[in-house]
Amino acid sequence: MGEEKQAYLETRSVLLTRASVEKSDDDELPVIRSTAAVFEQLSDPIFSFREKIEKGAFARALKGGDTRALINHDSNLLMGRTKSKKLSNGKRTLELWEDEKGLQAENYPPDVEYARGLMELVKRGDLNQASIQFYVEKERWEGTLDEPIRVLEKINPLLDISYVTFPAYPQTSVDVRSMLGIMGVDMQEMRRVVAKGHRGLTLNDGERDTIKRAMEICERILVSDPDGSDSRDDVDDGGLLKVREHDMIRLRLRRMMTLLG
């Protein structure tokens, strides 16, 4: 059975398969067509698990959602919107739908300089990746303890689809608190247990297990390259701040571990 719980903002990078800039069939408007997400395809490892998107996962998001097409997740570089006014061809500036393969997109860019520049980059093949930001409404876990698979059953809302120069790996785009929640740690319970420990009160077996579980997950979470190697030496300022945040959380959990004896 799928599980519905507190949702966290998540970012995933995708290859814009079949991305192309064409003229629309009806009125010669320029359009960027692409597959923004593929169903039933296992991701590369994300910390200790892999994930896939189930067919129909975007259905609720597409019904009444207001998704934007952006450049590098910058709201000032708007390329389209699913709730825009209709164009002369009767379509919105961002059209999204699901088929058997995945989430399909048609983006009718504005006639502005940055949009013209992006279309040229797509035509040349310089830009062929995108990043989607979303919340998971429902999920389930499959696989084994050694190779768990997270299945995204319902994604809602889908905030934006961005054309990106450098895609963000999940390891650098999901913060530790969100990751603990995604991996099944009850964050409200976690805060309660930490507060109890700091007061010097004795933790029961369940509370000790909560700390141990969080510690195991945190040991896997560090800004890293796709192959898992530590990239402290070459991360940018934002990435370095993420590393430091992760280290601080690790330190607090290690102090908590001393309470376990």
C-alpha positions, 0 to 999 in steps of 0.5 A: 500500500502507498503511504501518504505523509508530510511532503518535502520539496524535491528536485530531480534532474532529467534528460530532455529526451526528444527535445526539439524546437519546431514550428507548431503545426497550426500557426507557425508559433515556435514550440519546444517539445520534450519528454520531461519525465519517464515512467517506470525507469529506475533512477541512479542511486540516491543515497541508499536507494533508487526510485522510479515514477509510476504511470499516472503519477502526475494526474492530480498535478495536471488536473488543476495545477499551475506549473511553470516552465523556467530557466534554471529555476529562476522565476524571472526567466519565465518560459511558459505556464499551464494557467496562461491565457490561451494562444491563437492556436487555442493552447496554453504557453505550457502544455503538459500531459501523460502518455504511456512513456511519461510526462510530455511537454509543449512549451510556447516561449515568449518573444523575448531575448532570453527565450530566443537565446534558450531556443538556440541552445536547444537547437544546437544541442548545448542544452538538453537537460531539465530539472523538475521541482515537486512534492510527493503526495503518495509513495511506496517502497519495494525491493530489498533492504539492501536495494530499496526502491522508492516508487512515486505514486502521486506527485502533486503539486508539480511546481516547475520544469526548468531548462538547466545548464548544470543539473542538480544531483539529488544529493545536493538538492535535498536537505538533510531534514527532508531526506530523513523524512523521505527515508521514514524518520518521523521528524516530530518524534525525532525532535521530541527524542532529541529534546528528551535526551538534552534534558538528561532523561533516559531514552527507551528502546524505540527512542534509541532506535529513532536516533540510530536510524537517523544517524545511519541515514545522515552518514550517507548524506553528504554533498558528493559527486554522482560516484559518491566521492566527497566533493568538499574541495570543489563545491561552490559556496551554496554547496559548501554551506550544504556540507557544513549544515550536514556536518552540524546535524551529524555532530548533534546526532553523534552527541546524542549517540553518547546518550545511548551508551 
